Each structure stands twice: as structure tokens, then as C-alpha cells.
Amino acid sequence: MTEPGNNPMNPDDAELYLITLLQPITTRHLRDEALTLVKPDYFADGMFAGLWEAALRLRDTDKAISRRSLLAQLKADNTAANSVERADRLLTRYSGHTPVSVDFPHAVADVIRCGRLRALMDACDGIKHRAAAADDPAQALTIAYDELAKLDSTATDHGDVQRYGDLLDQFIAQQRNPDTALVIPTPWTEVNDALNGGIRAGRMYVIGARPGDGKSISAHQIAQRAAELGYPALVFSAEMGANEVTDRMVSSGALVEQSDITRRSLDHASWAKVDEYVERARSFPISVVDKSNLTPAYIKSVCRNEKRKHNTAVVVLDYLQLVGGDGRSQQREQEVSAISRQIKQLARELDVAFIVAAQLNRESVRHNRKPAMADLRESGGIEADADVVLLHSRPVIEEGERKGEPGWTVLMDIVKNRHGRLCAVELDWRANYATIGSSSQQENATPFRPRVVS
């Protein structure tokens, strides 16, 4: 057997590659992704299958996966002593080895393919022996159909195929009991009206804006509003660290000047607001992922884990164009399209509302017009995958000394809405509070006034 990390792989190398993922901390996201996709019985090597089963048991009980815990789990599973010793030697040998991430998709695909083919060959062998003992060809054919059907049921989810009558029953139940549908209001009443109440699970919402026009602010507001209502939210922040995200959310939630928070110069009145907000928000079910080099595999791994642990309802990605590809050589536009498609699929798989902030190009600035879907940077695939596309722009002041400069409002233009109407909503721009729009709490806040800089 050769060292893992050499491409292309033979089946033995692919299995060894996945086993080496079980130890290095640096590949934890790949390990979690592989544990979700690969079943123990896909491995030809029985010891590898046992290690994989042990890793799944540790993951499902929220225990750390390491050489020591894997060996302890094998012993707890009454694994044969010689298999435990072999596993110990293997894990020790590769304890300092870090698998090459570019080989990950190939290894996973190879192990799954070979595992399913072996299962098919085993089924065919069983069919052969049972058919030989059958009374007639018709009985032998029935045996063959039954065995292949059982094999197919292990590889596919029968929930994918739903009878129309059952769907109609679900339709009636949802219409008569609308409270059972997961609809999460956004912070803006006008936007909720256009979205038929708010954001919904299984859908992808794209917020597009040029730099500085509030895409991060509005995405964070949606997450914070969902958490405030009790819906677990997860924020991936590739653009800013977790501390900066927290600063913005506190500024928005407590209505305290963001500049005062940044300078660490809160006065007595501001501290009173912050203390009240922190006491209220400490229990909000919201988590922040602070990682600059996001990849689709990492995002999927974290989302699946958080969904399993906390039943996450809303995921925010800030922002799409900062997500890296899978390492394969392809044009960036194709790469972004692939990432967008994976996010859409993940939203449906996990039944979460996925809020994706996206950068716009500068074409609308050059031509002095409102942004359009075609301005979404680096990919036309984003607009195709999205259920809703909401574009931000800052209407300019048309007269006076500040003519031509951005005004104190934000235009939220819903330019795509698969399940509702298109509209444009103009809301207050309160960047000093890291906030867009007004709420009942904000209506009594001091209006923003531009500061004069000498």
C-alpha cells in the first residue's frame, strides 16, 4: 500500500486516506464531511470498517476523535485483540501525517463506488446460490428482484419519492394549521410582506450589494432577529472576525454608536443600554464561525454538525465570493457557480434558510443605475440558484451641498422572488448603529447626524 496523498488513487489508497483523516486536527472539517458521506460497510478492509464505526460512535456521542479514543471505542465494541493491535500500529504510523485536501473528493468517491460495487457483487452471488435452489425460474426471478430492491434501498432515500395523495394531505394540513410552517420574520415589515411572512427553511436568499452598502449589516440583522425569536442561527464570517461581528450586533441590538464600541469609549448611558442588551441576548441561540479560508466542504461539515446538535434554522454566509473552491483547476466563475449550487443543495438537505451575502460589480456605478441581478460578481449561477435575490443600493442626494453623495436611506430591491411579488423598499440607513431600517426599539433612538470632520 502506498502513502496516501498520491493522485490518482487505487481503492486501497482511498480507504487509507479516509482513515488518516481520523487523527489530524487540521483536517477535522474533512473528517466530519467524510463521516457523513461514507458508511463503515463501504470499506473492504474489516479493520478500517471497525475504525470508521468507532469514529461514528464517538461523533454521535459528542466525544473527541483521537487515536486514544478510537482504540478505547474498539475495545468497548469487543473488537478482536489482533484488530485493535493492527489499528494501533496504523494510527501510530500516520500520527504525524496530514492528508492532502485536494485528494478528498476522489478518495470519498472511490470508497463509496467500490463499496457499492462490492455490495452488488455480493448480492449477485447470493442470488446465484438461492436461484439454484429455487423451484422454478419465476421464483428465482422474484428472489433476484427482492435482493436487488434491498440493495437499492440502502443506497437511496425512499423519502425522495412521495405520492401525490400524501402531498395533498400535507397541503391541507399546512393550510389549516399555518403555524406549523417554519416562517421566520426578518427585521423589516415591508420585506416580510413581499416574502409572505419572512424567510423559510430550504430556501436560499441572496443579499447583493457593493462594498459599504450594508450586505453584512442586513445579513447579521436577519440572524440576530431569528435568534431573538428562538430560531437557532449560524453565521459564517469570512470577511470579519467574531469580535467585530459581535461589536456590530451589540451596536445594532443595544442602539449604541458603533464608533464608541470600536474605540472602547462607552459613556454611562451607553453602558446601561449595553448591559440591558447583553442580559437579554446572552441566551440567544446564535453561533459565529470565524474563519477566513472557508471552503464548501468545511461549510457543509459545520452546518451538518450544528443542525444535528442545535437544530439550526438559519445560516448566514458573509460573503460568497470569499469562499474558496475545492482545489481543482477551473475558472473562478465556474467555481463560484459550483459553490452556489452546493449551498442551495445544503439548504434543502438540512431544511434551513440560507442567507448568502454576495458582492456586486461596479457596472451599476459606472452607468449610474440601480443594481441588477446581472451585477452579481463572478457568476450567473448565483441568480439561478437563489429563491430570492435582494439587492441593496444607496440612493444619492439629488440637490444641495452633498449632491451626488449617498443619502441616508437604503433601497432594498427584491428583483427575484420565486414565491412572492417583486418590490423595492426604502429603509433608514443607520450605519452608526450597524442597522438598516427602524424597529419599535429604534424609533425612540436619536436620529443619525453626519459628523463634521475638519
HUGI-V714102 format. One record per run of one state. SS is the DSSP state (helix for helix, strand for strand, loop for the rest). FROM is the first residue (numbers start at 1). TO is the last residue. If there is no record, write none. Layout:
# HUGI-V714102
SS;FROM;TO / SS;FROM;TO
This chain:
# HUGI-V714102
loop;1;10 / helix;11;20 / loop;21;24 / helix;25;37 / loop;38;39 / helix;40;42 / loop;43;45 / helix;46;60 / loop;61;66 / helix;67;76 / loop;77;80 / helix;81;93 / loop;94;100 / helix;101;132 / loop;133;136 / helix;137;155 / loop;156;157 / helix;158;160 / loop;161;163 / helix;164;176 / loop;177;177 / helix;178;180 / loop;181;182 / strand;183;184 / loop;185;188 / helix;189;194 / loop;195;198 / strand;199;200 / loop;201;203 / strand;204;209 / loop;210;214 / helix;215;228 / loop;229;232 / strand;233;237 / loop;238;241 / helix;242;254 / loop;255;257 / helix;258;263 / loop;264;267 / helix;268;281 / loop;282;285 / strand;286;290 / loop;291;294 / strand;295;295 / helix;296;310 / loop;311;313 / strand;314;318 / loop;319;319 / helix;320;322 / loop;323;323 / strand;324;324 / loop;325;331 / helix;332;350 / loop;351;352 / strand;353;360 / loop;361;362 / helix;363;366 / loop;367;372 / helix;373;375 / strand;376;376 / loop;377;380 / helix;381;385 / loop;386;387 / strand;388;393 / loop;394;395 / strand;396;396 / loop;397;405 / strand;406;406 / loop;407;408 / strand;409;417 / loop;418;422 / strand;423;430 / helix;431;433 / loop;434;434 / strand;435;436 / loop;437;441 / helix;442;444 / loop;445;454
